[in-house]
Amino acid sequence: MQKRNLADVLDRVDELWAPKKVADLNDYEVKVVKVLGEFVWHRHDETDEFFYVLSGEVTIQLRDRDVALTTGDVFVVPRGVEHCPKAAIEARLMLIEPRGVVNTGDAGGDLTHAMEDLT
């Protein structure tokens, strides 16, 4: 394992909504992603989804409420809960998910990205 500076990694990323794996943790992947605009409504039936805001602001829309997050905030979307992240300005996030989780969950579509492994 090599030391990683997440800000440096994200400075080299141009794509939005395309998570990049930066580390493995047991059966989990630690990912970073830049986000801007609105993602797709989706859910992950088999796993929770961990969001940590490295910089910026992001709102996790849930069907019954919105959760506003800013730099330093953490939020876990429980498995099976439909959600849709959105960001009015670019935000940088760290995600922790089991290996192989697809970013768009059950929704699929144009924003589905193959995992780029930067480890």
N, C-alpha and C positions, 0 to 999 in steps of 0.2 A: 504494500500500500504506500502510496506517495501522499505527501502533504498537498492539500488543495486550498487555494484561496477562491472562494465562491464568487467574489466580486470580479476577480480576474477572468474566471471561466465565463461568467455572464457577459463581460465586456467583449468577448469574442463571438458571442451568439447574436445572429441577426434575426432568425426566425422567431415569430411569436407563437405561443401555445404549442411548442415543440419541446417537451421535456428532454433533458440530457442527463444520463446517469453519471454521477461523479464518484460513487462509492457503493460497495456492497456491505450489508450489515446482516449477518446470519442469512435468512431467506428473504431479506428485504433489499430494496434498492433506494438509495438516496439520490434524488433528482433535483435539478434546478431548471427553472423555466422563466421566460419573460412573457408577460401577459399585457394585453391592451385590447379594449373593446369587450364584446360579450362572447363567451364560449357557447357551448350547446348544453341544453338540459340533458342530464344523464344520471345514471346511478351505477354503483359497483355492488352487485348483489353478494359478493363473496368477501368483501373487505371494507374496513374503514379507510378513510383518506385523510392524511395528516398534511395540513398547510402551515407553513411558517413564512411570514412576510419578512424578507430580507431588506427590501426598500419599497417605498411607494404605498399605495392604498389599493385594496381589492375588496369587493363585496361578494360574499357567498350568498347567492339567492337560494332560499329554500321555498317550498310551496307555501309555508305558513309565516315566513318572516325573512328579513334580510339580516346578515351578519356582516357589519362593517369592520374591516381589519386594516391596521396600519403597521408601519415598521415595528418589528419586535413581537407582534401578536401571533398567537398560535390558535388554530381551530381544527377540530376533528369532525369530519362528516361521517356519521355512523353508516355502516354497511346498509345497503338497500334504500338509503334516503336520496331522493332525487334532488339535484342541485345544479346551479349554473353560475360559475364564477364570472365576474365582470370587473373591468377596471377603466375608469375615465381617463387616467394617466397611466403611463407604463409602470408596472410593478414587477418586482423580481421575487420569486418564491422558491422555497425549498419544499419538496414533497418527500414523504417516506411512505412507500407502498410495497406490498409483496412483489417479488420478482414476477414479471410478465403481465402486470396490470396494464390494460390499454387505456390511454388518456381519455378517450371519449366513452368509456364504459359500455353500456348497452346501446348507445345512440349511433355509433359509427359515424360515417360521413367524411366530408372534406377535411375536417380538423384532426382526423385520426393520423397519428404519426408513429412510424417505426421508431423504437427506442435507439437513440444514438448513444453508444457507450464511450464515455470519455475517461474511463478508469485506467 
